[in-house]
Amino acid sequence: MVPESHNLPVDCQLDARGLSCPLPLLKAKQALNSILSGQTLYVVATDAGSQRDFQRFAELSGHQLLASRELDGEFHYWLRKAD
C-alpha cells in the first residue's frame, strides 16, 4: 500500500480511502494512539479535505507530518508520533 518511491520507515498503516471528513483524521488519531512515540503512521485517503486536516492536525498536536503526497487521486501522509 505504501508508495515505493518513498523510503520513509512505516510502523503502522491506515487505509482511509472512501472515508469522508472528518473520518480519515479521526481514524489516524486512533492509530497514533496505538503506536509508540517516534514511530511512523502511513495514511492513504481519498478525501481532498484531508490535506488541510492533516497539516493543521500536525501543527496543533505536536506530531510531525514527515511527508504528504497526492498520487493518482489519493492523498498519502506520513506522521511521526510525538514524544
MARVEX-358869 format. One record per residue (C-alpha): z, x, y; residue in three letters. Coordinates in steps of 0.1 Angstrom, whole numbers. Each point is the difference from the previous one (the first is absolute). Example, Ala and Ser with C-alpha at 12.3 -4.5 7.8 and 13.67 -1.06 7.14 Angstrom:
# MARVEX-358869
<r><w>78</w><u>123</u><v>-45</v><type>ALA</type></r>
<r><w>-7</w><u>14</u><v>34</v><type>SER</type></r>
# end
This chain:
# MARVEX-358869
<r><w>0</w><u>0</u><v>0</v><type>MET</type></r>
<r><w>7</w><u>29</u><v>24</v><type>VAL</type></r>
<r><w>-32</w><u>13</u><v>17</v><type>PRO</type></r>
<r><w>-7</w><u>34</u><v>-16</v><type>GLU</type></r>
<r><w>-10</w><u>15</u><v>34</v><type>SER</type></r>
<r><w>37</w><u>0</u><v>11</v><type>HIS</type></r>
<r><w>22</w><u>28</u><v>-15</v><type>ASN</type></r>
<r><w>33</w><u>-15</u><v>11</v><type>LEU</type></r>
<r><w>27</w><u>-4</u><v>-26</v><type>PRO</type></r>
<r><w>7</w><u>-35</u><v>-11</v><type>VAL</type></r>
<r><w>32</w><u>-11</u><v>-17</v><type>ASP</type></r>
<r><w>-5</w><u>-37</u><v>1</v><type>CYS</type></r>
<r><w>-31</w><u>-23</u><v>4</v><type>GLN</type></r>
<r><w>-2</w><u>-35</u><v>14</v><type>LEU</type></r>
<r><w>-31</w><u>-22</u><v>-3</v><type>ASP</type></r>
<r><w>2</w><u>-25</u><v>29</v><type>ALA</type></r>
<r><w>-37</w><u>-10</u><v>-1</v><type>ARG</type></r>
<r><w>-5</w><u>-37</u><v>6</v><type>GLY</type></r>
<r><w>34</w><u>-5</u><v>17</v><type>LEU</type></r>
<r><w>1</w><u>-12</u><v>36</v><type>SER</type></r>
<r><w>23</w><u>11</u><v>27</v><type>CYS</type></r>
<r><w>30</w><u>5</u><v>-2</v><type>PRO</type></r>
<r><w>0</w><u>4</u><v>-38</v><type>LEU</type></r>
<r><w>-16</w><u>35</u><v>-2</v><type>PRO</type></r>
<r><w>27</w><u>14</u><v>22</v><type>LEU</type></r>
<r><w>28</w><u>-20</u><v>-17</v><type>LEU</type></r>
<r><w>-11</w><u>13</u><v>-34</v><type>LYS</type></r>
<r><w>-1</w><u>35</u><v>14</v><type>ALA</type></r>
<r><w>35</w><u>-3</u><v>13</v><type>LYS</type></r>
<r><w>12</w><u>-11</u><v>-35</v><type>GLN</type></r>
<r><w>-19</w><u>29</u><v>-16</v><type>ALA</type></r>
<r><w>15</w><u>25</u><v>24</v><type>LEU</type></r>
<r><w>35</w><u>-13</u><v>-9</v><type>ASN</type></r>
<r><w>-7</w><u>9</u><v>-36</v><type>SER</type></r>
<r><w>-10</w><u>37</u><v>6</v><type>ILE</type></r>
<r><w>20</w><u>30</u><v>10</v><type>LEU</type></r>
<r><w>1</w><u>16</u><v>35</v><type>SER</type></r>
<r><w>-29</w><u>23</u><v>5</v><type>GLY</type></r>
<r><w>-22</w><u>-17</u><v>-26</v><type>GLN</type></r>
<r><w>-34</w><u>-14</u><v>9</v><type>THR</type></r>
<r><w>-12</w><u>-36</u><v>-4</v><type>LEU</type></r>
<r><w>-37</w><u>-7</u><v>-1</v><type>TYR</type></r>
<r><w>-11</w><u>-35</u><v>10</v><type>VAL</type></r>
<r><w>-35</w><u>-16</u><v>-1</v><type>VAL</type></r>
<r><w>-5</w><u>-33</u><v>19</v><type>ALA</type></r>
<r><w>-29</w><u>-21</u><v>11</v><type>THR</type></r>
<r><w>17</w><u>-17</u><v>30</v><type>ASP</type></r>
<r><w>-14</w><u>16</u><v>32</v><type>ALA</type></r>
<r><w>33</w><u>-8</u><v>18</v><type>GLY</type></r>
<r><w>18</w><u>24</u><v>-23</v><type>SER</type></r>
<r><w>-14</w><u>29</u><v>21</v><type>GLN</type></r>
<r><w>21</w><u>-10</u><v>30</v><type>ARG</type></r>
<r><w>30</w><u>-10</u><v>-22</v><type>ASP</type></r>
<r><w>3</w><u>32</u><v>-19</v><type>PHE</type></r>
<r><w>-4</w><u>22</u><v>31</v><type>GLN</type></r>
<r><w>27</w><u>-20</u><v>18</v><type>ARG</type></r>
<r><w>23</w><u>-2</u><v>-30</v><type>PHE</type></r>
<r><w>-1</w><u>38</u><v>-4</v><type>ALA</type></r>
<r><w>8</w><u>5</u><v>37</v><type>GLU</type></r>
<r><w>30</w><u>-24</u><v>-2</v><type>LEU</type></r>
<r><w>14</w><u>8</u><v>-34</v><type>SER</type></r>
<r><w>-1</w><u>38</u><v>0</v><type>GLY</type></r>
<r><w>-22</w><u>1</u><v>-31</v><type>HIS</type></r>
<r><w>-30</w><u>23</u><v>5</v><type>GLN</type></r>
<r><w>-35</w><u>-13</u><v>-2</v><type>LEU</type></r>
<r><w>-17</w><u>31</u><v>-15</v><type>LEU</type></r>
<r><w>-35</w><u>-14</u><v>1</v><type>ALA</type></r>
<r><w>-20</w><u>-33</u><v>3</v><type>SER</type></r>
<r><w>-36</w><u>-6</u><v>-8</v><type>ARG</type></r>
<r><w>-25</w><u>-28</u><v>-2</v><type>GLU</type></r>
<r><w>-23</w><u>3</u><v>-30</v><type>LEU</type></r>
<r><w>-24</w><u>-27</u><v>-11</v><type>ASP</type></r>
<r><w>19</w><u>-28</u><v>18</v><type>GLY</type></r>
<r><w>33</w><u>11</u><v>-14</v><type>GLU</type></r>
<r><w>29</w><u>16</u><v>19</v><type>PHE</type></r>
<r><w>18</w><u>29</u><v>-16</v><type>HIS</type></r>
<r><w>35</w><u>12</u><v>11</v><type>TYR</type></r>
<r><w>22</w><u>29</u><v>-10</v><type>TRP</type></r>
<r><w>36</w><u>-4</u><v>11</v><type>LEU</type></r>
<r><w>27</w><u>25</u><v>-5</v><type>ARG</type></r>
<r><w>35</w><u>-15</u><v>-3</v><type>LYS</type></r>
<r><w>24</w><u>12</u><v>27</v><type>ALA</type></r>
<r><w>30</w><u>22</u><v>-10</v><type>ASP</type></r>
# end
